[in-house]
Amino acid sequence: MRASWMRNVRQHLLNVWSEGVALPPELMHITTDSQWRTLILTAGGQCWYVYMSKKTAGGKNTVRYLGRYLKKPPVAGSRLAHYAGGATLSFRYHDHNTGEQATEKLTQHEMVARLKQHIPEKHFRMVRYFGFLANRVCGEKLPQVYSALGMKEPASVVKVCYAQLSKQLLRRDPFECILCGGRLSYRRAIAGLNVQALKAHARDISLMRYVPA
C-alpha cells in the first residue's frame, strides 16, 4: 500500500508540470522538466507511511472494519416502497412526530433535488475531526482559536456513564437486582448469543421475581 500511495501521489505531481500549473515562489528555480522530475522522485525518500491501525484476523474482519467508513446513500434502496420506472416513486421513512412509519410520494425531479442537498460543495471536507479539531492537535490549537476569537474556553463536560443515563431516562438502576434489590457484581460475560437467545434469557429472569422465596 505504501508503494501504491507513493506512486500515485508522485504521478499526480509529475502531471502538474505538463498541465502548466504555476509553481509556488519557493520552487521558481525549477525551469525544466528534468529538474521537476528529479525533485518529485526524490522528495520524501522512502519515508512514506500509511497508517493501517491494528491487524485484523482475516478478510471478513477487514471488510467489516472498512465498511464502517463507507458513506451510505441518503435513501437506502430497501426504503423504496414502489417504483416501476414511471414519473413518480414512493419511499418509506420514520415520522418522528408520530413515531410510526410513513410513506411519501415524489416525482423523479423532486427526488433528485432532495438527493442533491446531500452532495457537499467543492473543497468541502467530509472529515469529522480536521484541522484544529484533529485529536492530535486539538489540545494545543483549540485554546489558540478561542483566544483569537475572543471567546472563553468552555468548561469540560462531565462524562455520564451508562448507569447514570439509565437512572435519568428509565428511572431504573441497571446494577440493582430485580429479585432482591441488592447490588450486582460482575462475574462473567457470555458471548455468541443471538437476539432470540438474549430475549429468552431476559424473559426467564424477569419471571423469577414472581417466584416465592
Rosetta constraint file for C-alpha pairs under 8 A:
AtomPair CA 1 CA 5 HARMONIC 6.08 0.50
AtomPair CA 1 CA 50 HARMONIC 7.21 0.50
AtomPair CA 2 CA 6 HARMONIC 6.15 0.50
AtomPair CA 2 CA 48 HARMONIC 6.45 0.50
AtomPair CA 2 CA 49 HARMONIC 6.02 0.50
AtomPair CA 2 CA 50 HARMONIC 5.92 0.50
AtomPair CA 3 CA 7 HARMONIC 6.09 0.50
AtomPair CA 4 CA 8 HARMONIC 6.17 0.50
AtomPair CA 5 CA 9 HARMONIC 6.13 0.50
AtomPair CA 6 CA 10 HARMONIC 6.01 0.50
AtomPair CA 6 CA 48 HARMONIC 7.00 0.50
AtomPair CA 7 CA 11 HARMONIC 6.01 0.50
AtomPair CA 8 CA 12 HARMONIC 6.15 0.50
AtomPair CA 9 CA 13 HARMONIC 6.35 0.50
AtomPair CA 10 CA 14 HARMONIC 6.10 0.50
AtomPair CA 10 CA 40 HARMONIC 6.22 0.50
AtomPair CA 10 CA 41 HARMONIC 6.87 0.50
AtomPair CA 11 CA 15 HARMONIC 6.28 0.50
AtomPair CA 12 CA 16 HARMONIC 6.68 0.50
AtomPair CA 13 CA 17 HARMONIC 7.43 0.50
AtomPair CA 13 CA 40 HARMONIC 7.03 0.50
AtomPair CA 14 CA 18 HARMONIC 7.45 0.50
AtomPair CA 14 CA 36 HARMONIC 7.55 0.50
AtomPair CA 14 CA 37 HARMONIC 6.51 0.50
AtomPair CA 14 CA 40 HARMONIC 7.02 0.50
AtomPair CA 15 CA 19 HARMONIC 6.27 0.50
AtomPair CA 16 CA 20 HARMONIC 6.47 0.50
AtomPair CA 16 CA 21 HARMONIC 5.82 0.50
AtomPair CA 17 CA 21 HARMONIC 6.38 0.50
AtomPair CA 17 CA 33 HARMONIC 7.11 0.50
AtomPair CA 17 CA 36 HARMONIC 7.47 0.50
AtomPair CA 23 CA 27 HARMONIC 6.14 0.50
AtomPair CA 23 CA 28 HARMONIC 6.62 0.50
AtomPair CA 24 CA 28 HARMONIC 6.79 0.50
AtomPair CA 30 CA 35 HARMONIC 5.97 0.50
AtomPair CA 30 CA 36 HARMONIC 6.34 0.50
AtomPair CA 31 CA 35 HARMONIC 7.02 0.50
AtomPair CA 31 CA 36 HARMONIC 7.79 0.50
AtomPair CA 32 CA 36 HARMONIC 6.50 0.50
AtomPair CA 33 CA 37 HARMONIC 6.13 0.50
AtomPair CA 34 CA 38 HARMONIC 6.08 0.50
AtomPair CA 35 CA 39 HARMONIC 6.25 0.50
AtomPair CA 36 CA 40 HARMONIC 6.26 0.50
AtomPair CA 37 CA 41 HARMONIC 6.05 0.50
AtomPair CA 38 CA 42 HARMONIC 6.11 0.50
AtomPair CA 39 CA 43 HARMONIC 5.78 0.50
AtomPair CA 41 CA 45 HARMONIC 7.95 0.50
AtomPair CA 44 CA 48 HARMONIC 7.01 0.50
AtomPair CA 56 CA 61 HARMONIC 5.97 0.50
AtomPair CA 56 CA 62 HARMONIC 5.90 0.50
AtomPair CA 57 CA 61 HARMONIC 6.26 0.50
AtomPair CA 57 CA 62 HARMONIC 7.70 0.50
AtomPair CA 58 CA 62 HARMONIC 6.44 0.50
AtomPair CA 59 CA 63 HARMONIC 6.22 0.50
AtomPair CA 60 CA 64 HARMONIC 6.10 0.50
AtomPair CA 61 CA 65 HARMONIC 6.07 0.50
AtomPair CA 62 CA 66 HARMONIC 6.15 0.50
AtomPair CA 63 CA 67 HARMONIC 5.78 0.50
AtomPair CA 64 CA 68 HARMONIC 6.84 0.50
AtomPair CA 65 CA 69 HARMONIC 7.79 0.50
AtomPair CA 66 CA 70 HARMONIC 7.07 0.50
AtomPair CA 72 CA 76 HARMONIC 7.78 0.50
AtomPair CA 74 CA 115 HARMONIC 6.85 0.50
AtomPair CA 74 CA 118 HARMONIC 7.16 0.50
AtomPair CA 75 CA 79 HARMONIC 6.82 0.50
AtomPair CA 76 CA 80 HARMONIC 7.42 0.50
AtomPair CA 79 CA 91 HARMONIC 5.43 0.50
AtomPair CA 79 CA 92 HARMONIC 5.21 0.50
AtomPair CA 79 CA 93 HARMONIC 7.21 0.50
AtomPair CA 80 CA 89 HARMONIC 7.62 0.50
AtomPair CA 80 CA 90 HARMONIC 6.09 0.50
AtomPair CA 80 CA 91 HARMONIC 4.19 0.50
AtomPair CA 80 CA 92 HARMONIC 6.33 0.50
AtomPair CA 81 CA 89 HARMONIC 7.73 0.50
AtomPair CA 81 CA 90 HARMONIC 5.44 0.50
AtomPair CA 81 CA 91 HARMONIC 4.73 0.50
AtomPair CA 81 CA 92 HARMONIC 6.11 0.50
AtomPair CA 81 CA 103 HARMONIC 7.69 0.50
AtomPair CA 82 CA 89 HARMONIC 5.75 0.50
AtomPair CA 82 CA 90 HARMONIC 5.32 0.50
AtomPair CA 82 CA 91 HARMONIC 6.88 0.50
AtomPair CA 83 CA 88 HARMONIC 7.16 0.50
AtomPair CA 83 CA 89 HARMONIC 4.87 0.50
AtomPair CA 83 CA 90 HARMONIC 6.80 0.50
AtomPair CA 84 CA 89 HARMONIC 7.78 0.50
AtomPair CA 87 CA 107 HARMONIC 5.76 0.50
AtomPair CA 87 CA 108 HARMONIC 5.87 0.50
AtomPair CA 88 CA 105 HARMONIC 6.93 0.50
AtomPair CA 88 CA 106 HARMONIC 5.60 0.50
AtomPair CA 88 CA 107 HARMONIC 4.17 0.50
AtomPair CA 88 CA 108 HARMONIC 5.72 0.50
AtomPair CA 89 CA 105 HARMONIC 5.74 0.50
AtomPair CA 89 CA 106 HARMONIC 5.63 0.50
AtomPair CA 89 CA 107 HARMONIC 6.24 0.50
AtomPair CA 89 CA 108 HARMONIC 7.02 0.50
AtomPair CA 90 CA 103 HARMONIC 6.56 0.50
AtomPair CA 90 CA 104 HARMONIC 5.42 0.50
AtomPair CA 90 CA 105 HARMONIC 4.18 0.50
AtomPair CA 90 CA 106 HARMONIC 6.12 0.50
AtomPair CA 91 CA 103 HARMONIC 5.59 0.50
AtomPair CA 91 CA 104 HARMONIC 5.72 0.50
AtomPair CA 91 CA 105 HARMONIC 6.75 0.50
AtomPair CA 92 CA 101 HARMONIC 6.70 0.50
AtomPair CA 92 CA 102 HARMONIC 5.66 0.50
AtomPair CA 92 CA 103 HARMONIC 4.47 0.50
AtomPair CA 92 CA 104 HARMONIC 6.59 0.50
AtomPair CA 93 CA 101 HARMONIC 5.77 0.50
AtomPair CA 93 CA 102 HARMONIC 5.53 0.50
AtomPair CA 93 CA 103 HARMONIC 6.30 0.50
AtomPair CA 93 CA 104 HARMONIC 7.86 0.50
AtomPair CA 94 CA 99 HARMONIC 6.81 0.50
AtomPair CA 94 CA 100 HARMONIC 5.91 0.50
AtomPair CA 94 CA 101 HARMONIC 4.67 0.50
AtomPair CA 94 CA 102 HARMONIC 6.14 0.50
AtomPair CA 95 CA 99 HARMONIC 5.47 0.50
AtomPair CA 95 CA 100 HARMONIC 5.57 0.50
AtomPair CA 95 CA 101 HARMONIC 5.96 0.50
AtomPair CA 95 CA 102 HARMONIC 6.16 0.50
AtomPair CA 96 CA 100 HARMONIC 7.30 0.50
AtomPair CA 106 CA 110 HARMONIC 5.96 0.50
AtomPair CA 106 CA 111 HARMONIC 6.17 0.50
AtomPair CA 107 CA 111 HARMONIC 6.23 0.50
AtomPair CA 108 CA 112 HARMONIC 6.22 0.50
AtomPair CA 109 CA 113 HARMONIC 6.13 0.50
AtomPair CA 110 CA 114 HARMONIC 6.33 0.50
AtomPair CA 111 CA 115 HARMONIC 6.28 0.50
AtomPair CA 112 CA 116 HARMONIC 6.13 0.50
AtomPair CA 113 CA 117 HARMONIC 6.89 0.50
AtomPair CA 114 CA 118 HARMONIC 7.61 0.50
AtomPair CA 115 CA 119 HARMONIC 7.33 0.50
AtomPair CA 120 CA 124 HARMONIC 6.02 0.50
AtomPair CA 120 CA 126 HARMONIC 7.85 0.50
AtomPair CA 129 CA 133 HARMONIC 5.07 0.50
AtomPair CA 129 CA 134 HARMONIC 4.68 0.50
AtomPair CA 129 CA 135 HARMONIC 7.03 0.50
AtomPair CA 130 CA 134 HARMONIC 4.80 0.50
AtomPair CA 132 CA 137 HARMONIC 6.22 0.50
AtomPair CA 132 CA 138 HARMONIC 5.28 0.50
AtomPair CA 132 CA 141 HARMONIC 5.40 0.50
AtomPair CA 132 CA 142 HARMONIC 6.30 0.50
AtomPair CA 133 CA 137 HARMONIC 7.12 0.50
AtomPair CA 133 CA 138 HARMONIC 4.98 0.50
AtomPair CA 133 CA 141 HARMONIC 7.83 0.50
AtomPair CA 133 CA 142 HARMONIC 7.26 0.50
AtomPair CA 134 CA 138 HARMONIC 5.54 0.50
AtomPair CA 135 CA 139 HARMONIC 7.63 0.50
AtomPair CA 137 CA 141 HARMONIC 5.88 0.50
AtomPair CA 138 CA 142 HARMONIC 5.31 0.50
AtomPair CA 139 CA 143 HARMONIC 7.33 0.50
AtomPair CA 140 CA 144 HARMONIC 7.27 0.50
AtomPair CA 141 CA 145 HARMONIC 6.35 0.50
AtomPair CA 142 CA 146 HARMONIC 6.27 0.50
AtomPair CA 143 CA 147 HARMONIC 6.14 0.50
AtomPair CA 143 CA 153 HARMONIC 6.90 0.50
AtomPair CA 144 CA 148 HARMONIC 6.12 0.50
AtomPair CA 145 CA 149 HARMONIC 6.21 0.50
AtomPair CA 146 CA 150 HARMONIC 5.98 0.50
AtomPair CA 146 CA 151 HARMONIC 4.87 0.50
AtomPair CA 146 CA 152 HARMONIC 6.33 0.50
AtomPair CA 146 CA 153 HARMONIC 6.32 0.50
AtomPair CA 147 CA 151 HARMONIC 6.10 0.50
AtomPair CA 147 CA 152 HARMONIC 7.53 0.50
AtomPair CA 160 CA 164 HARMONIC 6.22 0.50
AtomPair CA 160 CA 165 HARMONIC 6.81 0.50
AtomPair CA 161 CA 165 HARMONIC 6.49 0.50
AtomPair CA 162 CA 166 HARMONIC 6.18 0.50
AtomPair CA 163 CA 167 HARMONIC 6.24 0.50
AtomPair CA 163 CA 173 HARMONIC 6.37 0.50
AtomPair CA 163 CA 174 HARMONIC 6.06 0.50
AtomPair CA 163 CA 175 HARMONIC 7.40 0.50
AtomPair CA 164 CA 168 HARMONIC 6.23 0.50
AtomPair CA 165 CA 169 HARMONIC 5.96 0.50
AtomPair CA 165 CA 170 HARMONIC 7.85 0.50
AtomPair CA 166 CA 170 HARMONIC 5.19 0.50
AtomPair CA 166 CA 171 HARMONIC 6.49 0.50
AtomPair CA 166 CA 172 HARMONIC 5.90 0.50
AtomPair CA 166 CA 173 HARMONIC 6.40 0.50
AtomPair CA 166 CA 174 HARMONIC 6.79 0.50
AtomPair CA 167 CA 171 HARMONIC 4.46 0.50
AtomPair CA 167 CA 172 HARMONIC 4.83 0.50
AtomPair CA 167 CA 173 HARMONIC 5.41 0.50
AtomPair CA 167 CA 174 HARMONIC 7.84 0.50
AtomPair CA 168 CA 172 HARMONIC 7.89 0.50
AtomPair CA 175 CA 183 HARMONIC 5.84 0.50
AtomPair CA 175 CA 184 HARMONIC 5.13 0.50
AtomPair CA 175 CA 185 HARMONIC 7.75 0.50
AtomPair CA 176 CA 181 HARMONIC 5.56 0.50
AtomPair CA 176 CA 182 HARMONIC 5.69 0.50
AtomPair CA 176 CA 183 HARMONIC 4.89 0.50
AtomPair CA 176 CA 184 HARMONIC 5.81 0.50
AtomPair CA 177 CA 181 HARMONIC 4.71 0.50
AtomPair CA 177 CA 182 HARMONIC 5.33 0.50
AtomPair CA 177 CA 183 HARMONIC 6.14 0.50
AtomPair CA 177 CA 184 HARMONIC 6.04 0.50
AtomPair CA 178 CA 206 HARMONIC 7.70 0.50
AtomPair CA 178 CA 209 HARMONIC 6.84 0.50
AtomPair CA 179 CA 208 HARMONIC 7.28 0.50
AtomPair CA 179 CA 209 HARMONIC 5.17 0.50
AtomPair CA 193 CA 197 HARMONIC 5.78 0.50
AtomPair CA 193 CA 198 HARMONIC 6.37 0.50
AtomPair CA 194 CA 198 HARMONIC 6.33 0.50
AtomPair CA 195 CA 199 HARMONIC 6.20 0.50
AtomPair CA 196 CA 200 HARMONIC 6.19 0.50
AtomPair CA 197 CA 201 HARMONIC 6.04 0.50
AtomPair CA 198 CA 202 HARMONIC 6.08 0.50
AtomPair CA 199 CA 203 HARMONIC 6.09 0.50
AtomPair CA 200 CA 204 HARMONIC 6.23 0.50
AtomPair CA 201 CA 205 HARMONIC 6.46 0.50
AtomPair CA 202 CA 206 HARMONIC 6.20 0.50
AtomPair CA 203 CA 207 HARMONIC 6.27 0.50
AtomPair CA 204 CA 208 HARMONIC 6.54 0.50
AtomPair CA 205 CA 209 HARMONIC 7.43 0.50
AtomPair CA 207 CA 211 HARMONIC 7.37 0.50
